Amino acid sequence: MMGTESASGTFPEATYILPLKWHSDSGLDDLAEYLGHVVKWVRVIVVDGSEPDLFENHAARFPSAVVHLRPVPMPGANGKVAGVLTGVHAARDELLVIADDDVRYERIQLEQVLNLLQRADIVRPQNYLVPLPWHARLDTARSLVNRAFGADYPGTFALRRSVLMAAGGYDAHVLFENLELLRTIDAAGGREIRANDVFVRRPPSNILRDSVFARPMTTLPSPCAWPWSFAMPRSYWPASTVPCGADPAWLSPGHWRPGRSPRSDGDVTAGPRCLEAVPPYGLRSGFLNGQ
């Protein structure tokens, strides 16, 4: 079966999976317009965990070719993982692109990550922020530090469905689900390409909340795998966040526990130990991998 037309010929057959859970529809016009472009290139599945009234509004506003689903309930407190795995199970294409709702692919970038899957099992592109208010500049600095020691953590991956299905999915009992997805593919023997030269735009909406303050907590497991990336990002994380209103409970020993990292042989259950943030509302790491 032939793929859809692209700038340089045809796209491979692929499915774009977007996990979604909104509490307001302030960005709906932009998202619907964006999906109208994407659905011309590949199949699109939106797995929508929004409240019923928002879900119905999304169904009415999204392009008719978009498959719009409810997430299948599964163990684990990370709802994004449930959304992704619901989309993976619903997809029929081998090549998948998973993207957050604020990721904005152009056609050429989507074609690039799909073509890279011809020689990889998971592809990690680079997000960049436009425009650049101060908090987006700070987050961009974090991305540059990550690139200096390997690669950044984007809001999107391209991957092979068969590899993730053979691994039994990935664990929803984690705080930093992107790292868990990468580790799961690695443990299953998959090959990753860090596509540091494929740049995919994200707007800086909510970056102050989600990246400047939350991300240093959610990415704390990463120093186990990339220890040199630990010190530098913390050097620009403002120490004033605690007196400026951060919950002191985060500093108590009860909210920290040993984490884990992979060994060179892909065993994610062994290797050097580190501290992994465990927030008060109860997210816990585990090894269920979709069970």
C-alpha positions in Angstrom: 0.0 0.0 0.0 1.4 3.4 -1.0 1.8 6.2 1.6 0.6 9.7 1.2 2.5 12.3 -0.8 5.4 14.1 0.8 7.8 16.8 -0.4 10.3 14.2 -1.7 7.9 11.4 -2.9 5.7 9.5 -0.5 5.5 9.1 3.3 5.8 5.5 4.6 2.6 4.2 6.1 2.5 5.6 9.7 0.2 6.6 12.5 0.5 9.8 14.6 -0.6 9.2 18.2 -1.5 12.2 20.4 -2.4 11.6 24.1 -4.7 14.4 25.3 -6.2 15.5 28.6 -7.4 19.1 28.7 -9.3 21.0 31.4 -10.1 23.9 29.0 -10.2 24.3 25.3 -8.3 27.5 25.0 -5.9 25.9 22.5 -8.5 23.9 20.5 -8.5 26.1 17.4 -4.7 25.8 16.9 -4.7 22.0 17.6 -7.6 21.3 15.2 -5.8 23.3 12.5 -2.6 21.5 13.1 -4.2 18.1 13.0 -5.9 19.1 9.7 -2.4 19.3 8.2 -1.0 16.1 9.9 -3.9 13.9 8.8 -3.0 14.7 5.1 0.4 13.0 5.7 -0.3 10.1 8.0 -3.1 8.5 10.0 -3.9 10.3 13.3 -5.2 8.9 16.6 -6.1 11.2 19.4 -6.6 9.4 22.7 -8.6 11.9 24.8 -9.0 11.7 28.5 -10.7 15.0 28.9 -14.0 15.5 30.7 -17.1 14.4 28.7 -18.2 17.9 27.6 -14.7 18.7 26.3 -14.4 15.2 24.7 -17.6 15.9 22.8 -16.4 19.3 21.7 -13.1 17.8 20.5 -14.9 15.2 18.5 -16.9 17.9 16.8 -13.9 20.1 16.0 -11.2 17.6 15.0 -11.0 16.7 11.3 -13.3 13.8 10.4 -10.3 11.6 9.4 -8.9 11.8 13.0 -9.6 8.7 15.1 -10.8 10.0 18.4 -10.7 7.5 21.3 -11.1 7.3 25.1 -8.0 5.9 26.9 -8.3 2.3 28.1 -7.9 2.2 32.0 -4.7 0.5 33.1 -2.6 0.2 36.3 -0.5 3.2 37.1 -0.9 6.8 37.9 0.7 8.3 34.8 -2.3 8.9 32.5 -0.2 9.9 29.5 1.2 6.3 29.4 -2.3 4.9 29.3 -3.1 7.3 26.4 0.0 6.3 24.4 -0.6 2.6 24.9 -4.2 2.9 24.0 -3.1 4.5 20.7 -0.4 2.0 20.1 -2.9 -0.9 20.5 -5.4 0.8 18.2 -2.8 1.6 15.5 -2.2 -0.8 12.6 0.9 0.7 11.2 4.4 -0.4 12.2 5.8 3.1 12.2 4.4 5.4 14.9 5.0 9.0 16.0 4.0 9.8 19.6 3.7 13.5 20.3 2.4 15.8 23.1 -0.4 18.2 22.2 1.9 21.2 21.9 4.4 19.6 19.5 4.2 21.1 15.9 5.8 19.0 13.2 6.3 20.4 9.7 6.0 17.9 6.9 9.7 17.6 6.3 10.5 16.9 10.0 7.8 14.2 10.1 9.2 12.6 7.0 12.7 12.7 8.5 11.9 10.9 11.7 9.9 8.2 9.8 12.7 7.6 7.4 15.2 7.2 10.3 13.0 4.4 11.6 14.1 2.4 8.6 17.4 1.8 10.6 16.2 2.2 14.2 13.5 1.2 16.6 13.1 4.6 18.3 14.0 8.0 17.1 14.5 11.0 19.5 14.3 14.4 17.7 15.0 17.8 19.3 12.3 20.1 20.3 12.9 23.9 20.2 10.9 26.7 21.6 9.5 29.7 19.7 9.0 32.5 20.7 11.6 32.9 23.5 10.4 34.7 26.6 12.7 34.5 29.6 11.4 31.1 30.9 11.7 29.6 27.4 15.3 30.8 27.3 16.0 29.1 30.6 14.5 25.9 29.3 16.5 26.2 26.1 19.6 26.4 28.2 18.6 23.1 29.9 18.2 21.5 26.4 21.7 22.7 25.3 23.2 21.2 28.5 21.5 17.9 27.8 22.7 17.9 24.2 26.3 18.6 25.4 26.1 15.3 27.4 24.1 13.2 24.9 20.6 14.3 23.9 17.6 16.2 25.2 14.2 14.7 26.2 11.6 15.9 23.6 7.9 15.7 23.8 7.8 13.4 20.8 9.3 10.1 19.6 9.1 8.0 16.5 9.1 4.3 17.1 8.4 0.8 15.8 5.1 -0.6 17.1 6.3 -4.2 17.1 9.2 -3.5 19.4 7.1 -1.8 22.0 4.3 -4.4 21.8 6.9 -7.2 22.2 8.2 -5.5 25.3 4.6 -5.5 26.7 4.3 -1.7 26.6 6.0 0.5 29.2 5.4 1.2 32.9 2.7 3.7 33.9 3.9 3.7 37.5 6.6 6.3 36.8 6.9 10.1 37.0 9.2 10.6 33.9 7.5 8.5 31.3 9.8 9.5 28.4 12.8 8.1 30.1 10.9 4.9 30.9 9.9 4.5 27.2 13.5 4.9 26.1 14.7 2.4 28.7 12.0 -0.1 27.8 13.0 0.0 24.1 16.7 -0.4 25.1 16.0 -3.3 27.4 14.1 -5.0 24.6 17.2 -4.8 22.4 16.0 -1.9 20.3 18.2 0.6 18.6 17.8 4.3 19.3 18.8 7.2 17.0 19.3 10.5 18.7 18.3 12.8 15.8 19.9 16.0 17.2 19.7 17.6 13.8 15.9 17.2 13.4 14.3 20.2 15.1 10.6 20.1 15.9 8.9 23.3 17.2 7.0 23.7 20.5 5.5 26.9 21.7 6.6 28.0 25.2 3.1 27.8 26.7 3.2 26.7 30.4 7.0 26.3 30.2 7.3 28.3 33.4 5.2 25.8 35.3 6.0 22.6 33.5 9.7 23.0 32.6 11.4 25.5 34.8 10.1 24.2 38.1 8.6 20.8 37.5 11.1 19.4 35.0 14.1 19.4 37.3 12.1 17.1 39.6 10.7 14.9 36.9 14.1 14.4 35.3 15.9 13.4 38.4 16.1 9.7 37.3 18.2 10.7 34.3 21.5 11.2 36.2 21.6 7.5 36.8 22.0 6.9 33.0 23.8 10.2 32.2 25.6 11.2 35.5 27.5 14.1 33.9 24.2 15.8 33.1 23.3 16.0 36.8 25.3 19.0 38.1 24.9 21.6 35.4 21.1 21.8 35.1 20.8 22.2 38.8 23.3 25.1 38.7 20.7 27.2 36.9 17.6 26.0 38.7 16.8 28.9 41.0 17.5 28.0 44.7 14.8 30.6 45.5 12.0 28.2 44.5 11.8 26.9 48.1 11.3 30.3 49.9 9.2 31.5 47.0 6.4 29.0 47.8 7.6 25.5 47.0 6.0 22.9 49.3 8.6 22.1 52.1 7.2 18.5 52.1 9.3 18.0 48.9 12.4 18.3 51.0 11.5 15.7 53.5 13.2 12.3 53.3 9.9 10.5 53.0 9.5 11.8 49.5 12.7 10.4 48.2 13.8 6.8 47.5 16.4 4.9 45.6 15.9 4.9 41.8 17.5 2.7 39.1 19.4 2.9 35.9 20.2 0.5 33.0 23.4 -1.5 32.8 25.3 -1.7 29.6 23.6 -5.1 28.9 20.2 -3.4 28.9 19.1 -4.8 32.3 17.0 -1.9 33.8 16.8 -3.5 37.2 20.5 -3.2 38.0 23.2 -0.6 37.9 24.2 2.4 39.9 21.5 3.7 42.3 20.3 7.3 42.5 17.5 9.3 44.1 14.3 9.5 42.3 11.6 12.0 43.2 8.4 10.6 44.5 5.8 13.3 44.8 3.3 13.4 47.7 0.4 12.3 45.5 1.7 8.8 45.1 3.4 8.1 41.8 5.7 5.1 42.2 8.2 3.4 39.8 7.7 -0.2 39.0 8.4 -2.8 36.3 4.9 -3.8 35.1 5.5 -2.6 31.5 1.9 -2.4 30.5 0.5 -5.2 32.6 
